[in-house]
């Protein structure tokens, strides 16, 4: 298949005029958010954009390449966040809350996470690592600790998203944070309430307290 | 569609002789592990089992119901684990490592997590909550803290599984724990090494240290 780096002589119209990589990625994410990632296909996206499927393949070698670009775009949109003047620990907390909010607002990109794990990069990561260093860790240690924090937060968002789409968690109100979950453990069904905001506070507090305790 | 609770008069042979719910769930998981969850369908599973698709629908109302049963079976197989005689914190660590190992060995059930979040239940949960109580928390607080720990561990496993299947993480050796990841942040590609065992140690240590620090 043709890739942008090795354009081939193809049938007239393979490269749709004005169709950019960027426009395709934006349209792909919008389509996924509307119809779900399972319904997504190159053919449907082409129809949506009013171009031939070959025009999409001119920009992306295959569907995987496009999915990867969707997740990378989502990640690269995450810029360093304004953090105010608190302690390093307090600013790191704000930073990690921003990480959760960012990915939480991108359900399709998160749902692609099974093969295209979400991550953080660029200026956002630089900011986070610098905060861990301020807490007292050396440069290499700071990178390792920061990665552990990012995995904790992104893992949380993933489970949270699963709860939102889950067939056995039922929203208790319109808040989007409280769910009733019925667990059938083989003998009796037990019902309990999950409050994802409360849970995230706990997860984050444990991780940050643990980090502070490990500072040299 | 016919469900086990409201059997209908259907065409002869709808209920295949000797076909149990259990056998269907076991076969579904094996098929998913072999072919991936995207390729899974009731039709293919029926062909695999040599029964009609109606015979499956006699036991499961739809594919969602079967997927839920697969995840529930995976969860219910997790029994209380032998923990030795260490401190409560040390035993809780072993317990949470067992949780990771259990779900990690079930890639298909984890991959279903987007709509059927993995969890823990029954005797396993009782064991975990009791350990958090031993550390010093009251009953309600212990349940909340234990849930935060479970989400931290399961979220980690989810991201870890994504890395295993990822198109942009490349295994560095046969260990299944070390990956080279290339992040394209829009300007330059940066390559770094992720060691999932090391990372899990960090995630768990932070959470458990944080938990201990929060004990009354």
Contacts between the chains, C-beta under 8 A, distances in Angstrom:
chain1	res1	chain2	res2	distance
A	38	B	38	7.9
A	64	B	167	5.5
A	68	B	167	6.0
A	68	B	168	6.4
A	72	B	184	6.0
A	75	B	185	7.9
A	76	B	185	6.0
A	76	B	186	5.0
A	111	B	114	5.6
A	113	B	158	7.5
A	113	B	159	7.4
A	113	B	162	5.0
A	114	B	111	5.6
A	114	B	114	7.3
A	114	B	161	7.1
A	114	B	162	5.4
A	114	B	165	6.2
A	115	B	162	6.7
A	115	B	165	4.9
A	115	B	166	6.0
A	115	B	167	6.0
A	116	B	162	7.3
A	116	B	166	6.5
A	116	B	167	6.6
A	116	B	168	7.2
A	117	B	159	5.6
A	117	B	162	3.7
A	117	B	163	5.5
A	117	B	166	5.5
A	117	B	169	7.3
A	118	B	159	7.9
A	119	B	181	7.9
A	119	B	183	6.6
A	121	B	183	4.8
A	121	B	185	4.1
A	121	B	190	7.6
A	122	B	185	4.1
A	122	B	186	7.0
A	122	B	187	7.7
A	144	B	198	7.4
A	144	B	199	7.7
A	144	B	202	6.3
A	145	B	202	6.6
A	145	B	206	7.7
A	147	B	194	7.3
A	147	B	199	6.3
A	147	B	202	7.9
A	148	B	199	5.8
A	148	B	202	3.8
A	148	B	203	4.8
A	148	B	206	6.2
A	149	B	206	7.6
A	151	B	155	7.7
A	151	B	156	5.8
A	151	B	159	5.3
A	151	B	199	6.2
A	151	B	203	6.1
A	152	B	152	5.7
A	152	B	155	6.9
A	152	B	156	7.1
A	152	B	203	5.6
A	152	B	206	7.5
A	152	B	207	7.5
A	154	B	155	7.2
A	154	B	159	5.7
A	155	B	151	7.7
A	155	B	152	6.9
A	155	B	154	7.2
A	155	B	155	2.1
A	155	B	156	4.8
A	155	B	157	7.7
A	155	B	158	5.7
A	155	B	159	5.0
A	156	B	151	5.8
A	156	B	152	7.1
A	156	B	155	4.8
A	157	B	155	7.7
A	158	B	113	7.5
A	158	B	155	5.7
A	158	B	158	4.7
A	158	B	159	6.8
A	159	B	113	7.3
A	159	B	117	5.6
A	159	B	118	7.9
A	159	B	151	5.4
A	159	B	154	5.8
A	159	B	155	5.0
A	159	B	158	6.8
A	161	B	114	7.1
A	162	B	113	5.0
A	162	B	114	5.4
A	162	B	115	6.7
A	162	B	116	7.3
A	162	B	117	3.8
A	163	B	117	5.5
A	165	B	114	6.2
A	165	B	115	4.9
A	166	B	115	6.0
A	166	B	116	6.5
A	166	B	117	5.5
A	167	B	64	5.5
A	167	B	68	6.0
A	167	B	115	6.0
A	167	B	116	6.6
A	168	B	68	6.4
A	168	B	116	7.2
A	169	B	117	7.3
A	181	B	119	7.9
A	183	B	119	6.6
A	183	B	121	4.8
A	184	B	72	6.0
A	185	B	75	7.9
A	185	B	76	6.0
A	185	B	121	4.1
A	185	B	122	4.1
A	186	B	72	8.0
A	186	B	76	4.9
A	186	B	122	7.0
A	187	B	122	7.7
A	190	B	121	7.6
A	194	B	147	7.3
A	198	B	144	7.4
A	199	B	144	7.7
A	199	B	147	6.3
A	199	B	148	5.7
A	199	B	151	6.2
A	202	B	144	6.3
A	202	B	145	6.5
A	202	B	147	7.9
A	202	B	148	3.8
A	203	B	148	4.8
A	203	B	151	6.1
A	203	B	152	5.6
A	203	B	207	7.7
A	205	B	210	6.6
A	205	B	214	7.1
A	206	B	145	7.7
A	206	B	148	6.2
A	206	B	149	7.6
A	206	B	152	7.5
A	206	B	206	7.2
A	206	B	207	4.8
A	206	B	210	3.3
A	206	B	211	5.5
A	206	B	214	7.0
A	207	B	152	7.5
A	207	B	203	7.7
A	207	B	206	4.8
A	207	B	207	6.0
A	207	B	210	5.9
A	208	B	210	6.9
A	209	B	209	7.0
A	209	B	210	3.7
A	209	B	213	4.7
A	209	B	214	6.4
A	210	B	205	6.5
A	210	B	206	3.3
A	210	B	207	5.9
A	210	B	208	6.9
A	210	B	209	3.7
A	210	B	210	3.6
A	210	B	211	7.8
A	210	B	213	7.3
A	211	B	206	5.5
A	211	B	210	7.9
A	213	B	209	4.7
A	213	B	210	7.3
A	213	B	213	5.8
A	214	B	205	7.1
A	214	B	206	7.0
A	214	B	209	6.4
